[in-house]
Amino acid sequence: MRVGQLLIVVALLGAASACVSVPLAAASSPPRASPRAVATPSSSALAPSPTPDPALIAALQITNPADPVRLLVPAIGVAAAVEAVGRDAQGNMGTPSVASSVAWYKPGVAPGDSGNAVIAGHLDWTTGPAVFWYLGRLKKGDQVTVLRADGSQAVFQIESTGTMPFDSSTDGLFTRGGAPTLALITCAGAWDRVRATYTQRLVVRAELTAIKPASS
């Protein structure tokens, strides 16, 4: 592995895999990020946008996003607890500890904050399908809601879906500038027995459409 490049590795649990991984370059200081390990972004990927939108920045300062605690994706029946993760021992993004939860890369941005928040979930588990088993069924216009620790909600709308090789760089996912967006990631493609990983990663991208304050 090249110095400074962090590759996402998928862990193997028994005969089944609970995947989620995405590669990125190491950052000098961890930023605020799938179903197996996801690599962390490079320092350049974490740099603020050189031309921030003043109105957007003002709105975000007022919002002051709290940590996510639950992810709701009605179109595929997902209502999952959110685990805050950092880097694992290999320098990759941590993964959910159980099949029913999702992992949010806490050193990156929080959902609803300026930049792209990353949440990963396992495709399958030793017991069968996991939380993001049906992630590939999402289509443009579907809604994703992130419940936050302060009782507020960040509502997103799916904009696109796509796949990438499991070892591709994902610096572009871990951004800190620009409009608030969200990426949901899981494994895809065929299972590679030699590398003990799925050959692709499915990335579903969504844009923020509303912030709902906590009910009084």
Summary of the structure (lengths in Angstrom):
residues: 216
radius of gyration: 16.1
end to end distance: 51.3
largest distance: 54.1
contacts: 819
relative contact order: 0.23
helix: 9%
strand: 41%
